[in-house]
């Protein structure tokens, strides 16, 4: 008897039955429903069934470092604490940590004192391990059906960690991040808890990015820009608000720069094409095809880099007048970019060289 595990079906030998069980997970402000289905086929049937799992699944020979970082090629692990760390994907923390550093530097009020360094480290912990860890864990939870197709060996679809353990981790990371945000506001002497509200806003954005009914990631443009803003703008705002004042021009400029994050976020969509297509998620590689999507990927990055850099060559009085308009112009350029990529591919090479 051979077996093939998929989502949502259970078929005994020689007969076909469909069973569907639902288990409601308590204690969250949002509801979860889990459906698990299994297909079992006889030996004669397996020749006609092609597995949707990737060709290269992790094994005992996989990398333990990859496992700890939360990336592909990870070794199988039974230690629950290492699995919990894997769910938070530490490889995604550095951009958030760097964003805090940029915001603190841009404030003009960071000094190399023990207190300021300690504040910045706490802010990095809030942005990286806690709130990014929360974002990655809740994303894996809501992507468990997609991962069962693309990466069935990941901790949640493989059953290496239980549902209740995942829910507990989501809560601990979320409440821990919000608690650190409130602590930073008190520590900085803020009359208005701006860091806390930034953390709340970012956490809400993470939830609606991954969870239905909104599930922003279903739309490649909106979802990827939301992801780019989370990784670029929010940590910058937190660092700047902690040590100085968060001004409207900084908000606009960092949101503009988040368009570059849109291109970076598309890279992550290439590894999930099969599952996204199967479950109806319109990621850009699914919507446009991989050939077009790879050029869309570099376009926003290069155009944004050049546009934002160009602002610093403009007289200060004019900068404030064009910031909002530049936002819409960049969106227009992206559309035009899509129109010309099939005819002027050498131009893309120029963009890539400028980016490098």
Secondary structure, DSSP 8 states (H G I E B T S, - for coil): -EEE--SS--B-TTS------EEE--SSSS--EEE---EEE-HHHHTT----S-S----TTSBHHHHHHT-SSB-----HHHHHHHHH-GGGHHHHHHHHHHHHHHHS---SSHHHHHHHHHHHHIIIIIIIHHHHHHHHHHTHHHHHHH-TTSHHHHTSS-HHHHHHHHHHHHHHHHHHHHHHHHHHT-SS-HHHHHHHHHHHHHHHHHSTTT-GGGBHHHHHHHHHHIIIIIHHHHHHHHHS---HHHHHHHHHHHHHHHHHHHHHHGGGHHHHHHTT-B-HHHHH-HHHHHHHHHHHHHHHHHHHHHHTTS-HHHHHHHHHHHHHHHHHHHHHHHHHTTT-HHHHHHHHHHH-
